[in-house]
Amino acid sequence: MTDRKLIAAEVWDFIEALRCRREPEVTGEMGLRSVAIISALIRSACSGEPVRVMGSELK
């Protein structure tokens, strides 16, 4: 599946979750975890050093 199709599928699931009053497959918590990990990867790439993702960033 292409990136566009994956994003479209996530958006569609989110809309359906709102309609059906259920939690979406990709939760807000999962999204925040992804952002924390990607942010750490970028910081590591820029500094050339390992970057630890703190537990509080993953909750």
C-alpha positions as a printed Julia matrix, in Angstrom:
59×3 Matrix{Float64}:
   0.0    0.0    0.0
   1.29   3.49  -0.78
   1.76   6.13   1.93
  -1.25   8.03   0.58
  -3.44   4.95   0.77
  -2.26   4.17   4.3
  -3.03   7.7    5.47
  -6.41   7.62   3.72
  -7.21   4.31   5.43
  -6.29   5.77   8.84
  -8.42   8.86   8.23
 -11.33   6.7    7.08
 -11.0    4.5   10.17
 -10.92   7.61  12.38
 -14.12   8.94  10.79
 -15.8    5.55  11.17
 -14.65   5.37  14.79
 -16.31   8.72  15.47
 -19.5    7.57  13.77
 -19.57   4.25  15.61
 -18.33   5.71  18.91
 -15.38   3.37  19.12
 -11.65   3.84  19.46
  -9.79   4.11  16.14
  -7.25   1.46  15.17
  -4.48   4.05  15.53
  -5.07   5.85  18.81
  -3.86   9.29  19.8
  -1.46   7.62  22.23
   0.05   5.56  19.41
   0.42   8.72  17.34
   2.21  10.51  20.18
   4.59   7.58  20.59
   5.4    7.67  16.89
   6.1   11.41  17.05
   8.38  10.95  20.09
  10.36   8.21  18.34
  10.65  10.13  15.07
  11.7   13.26  16.96
  14.44  11.28  18.73
  15.61   9.85  15.39
  15.89  13.34  13.91
  17.74  14.69  16.97
  20.12  11.73  16.81
  20.75  12.2   13.09
  21.48  15.91  13.6
  23.79  15.41  16.57
  25.41  12.16  15.46
  24.8   10.85  18.97
  22.33   8.34  20.38
  19.19   9.94  21.82
  17.15   8.25  24.5
  13.38   8.4   24.25
  12.15   8.94  27.76
   9.32   6.82  29.12
   7.2    9.93  29.69
   7.43  10.67  25.96
   5.98   7.25  25.19
   2.93   7.44  27.46
